[in-house]
Amino acid sequence: QGDKVVPRSARSADDFAWGRERFLDEARALARFRHPHIVPVLRFLTANGTAYTVMEFEDGRSLGQMLRHSGRLPPDEVRRLAEGVLLGLGAVHAQGFLHRDIKPSNIIIRRDGVPILIDFGAARQAMGDRSRTLTSVLTPQYAPIEQYTAEGKQGPWSDIYSAAAVLRLLGVRTASAP
């Protein structure tokens, strides 16, 4: 409808409004985070019938891009990556949040080598819990089994599983290095 985002139907209007409010709740909470391994949320706003977050630009490449380009990382870099991701997740979990979408494309490696977690998916998951009409958002290679059903109980262990899947991918690539 022009430049405005609207629900698919009048029946889904309540779910749409509820999901937008959860998205803004998440943005407010993430805007308070100041952690070296979590992308800073600078602002959040509503416009065009929907909500947006404005995040800090992190100068670097995603881990996915790095792997496509080089195919492997040195063991010291894998260790630094693992430590940064787990420290970031620890901070997120300590505040009662989950990331829910840890994968190589959601980890930015800044030019100084510091890994940054981006793209938190809590609002999408909350919306999926409320409405069965939405498609589940997950990445099969990295998602734990509990993300495949609406009844699956998710917790910090879900993010740890996904982080381990990323690290296993790195370990397999690193182990094959000469």
Residue pairs with C-beta under 8 A, 6 or more apart in sequence:
3 48
4 48
4 49
5 48
5 49
5 50
6 16
6 49
7 13
7 15
7 16
12 131
12 133
15 127
15 130
15 131
15 133
18 127
18 130
19 123
19 126
19 127
19 130
19 131
20 46
20 50
20 51
22 122
22 123
22 126
22 127
23 51
23 123
24 44
24 46
24 51
25 123
26 97
26 120
26 122
26 123
27 41
27 44
27 51
27 53
28 44
29 95
29 97
30 38
30 41
30 53
30 97
30 120
31 40
31 41
31 42
31 43
31 44
33 40
33 41
33 91
33 92
33 95
34 40
35 87
35 88
35 91
36 84
36 87
36 88
36 114
37 84
37 85
37 87
37 88
37 91
37 114
37 115
37 116
37 117
38 88
38 91
38 92
38 116
38 117
39 55
39 56
39 58
39 108
39 116
39 117
39 118
40 55
40 56
41 53
41 54
41 55
41 56
42 54
42 55
42 56
43 53
43 54
44 51
44 52
44 53
44 54
45 51
45 52
45 54
46 52
55 118
58 108
58 110
58 116
58 118
59 110
59 111
60 108
60 109
60 110
60 111
60 116
61 69
61 108
61 109
62 104
62 105
62 106
62 107
62 108
62 109
63 81
63 104
63 105
63 107
63 108
63 109
63 115
63 166
64 103
64 104
64 105
65 105
66 73
66 109
67 73
67 104
67 169
67 170
67 173
71 173
72 170
72 173
72 174
72 176
72 177
73 81
73 170
73 173
73 174
74 174
74 177
75 174
77 113
78 167
78 170
78 171
78 174
80 113
80 115
81 107
81 109
81 115
81 167
81 170
82 163
82 167
84 114
84 115
84 116
85 102
85 107
85 115
85 117
85 163
85 166
86 163
88 115
88 116
88 117
89 99
89 102
89 117
89 156
89 159
89 160
89 163
92 98
92 99
92 117
92 120
92 159
93 156
93 159
97 120
97 122
98 122
98 125
98 154
98 155
98 156
98 158
98 159
99 106
99 117
99 120
99 121
99 122
99 159
99 162
100 120
100 121
100 122
100 124
100 125
100 137
100 147
100 154
100 158
100 159
101 119
101 120
101 121
101 137
101 138
101 139
101 142
101 162
102 117
102 142
102 159
102 162
102 163
102 165
102 166
103 139
103 141
103 142
103 162
103 166
104 166
104 169
106 117
106 118
106 119
107 115
107 116
107 117
107 118
107 166
108 115
108 116
108 118
109 115
109 116
110 116
121 137
124 134
124 137
125 137
125 154
127 134
128 134
128 136
128 137
128 150
129 150
132 150
136 147
136 148
136 150
138 147
138 148
141 165
141 169
142 162
142 165
142 166
143 162
144 154
144 157
144 158
144 161
144 162
145 152
146 152
146 153
146 154
146 158
147 154
147 158
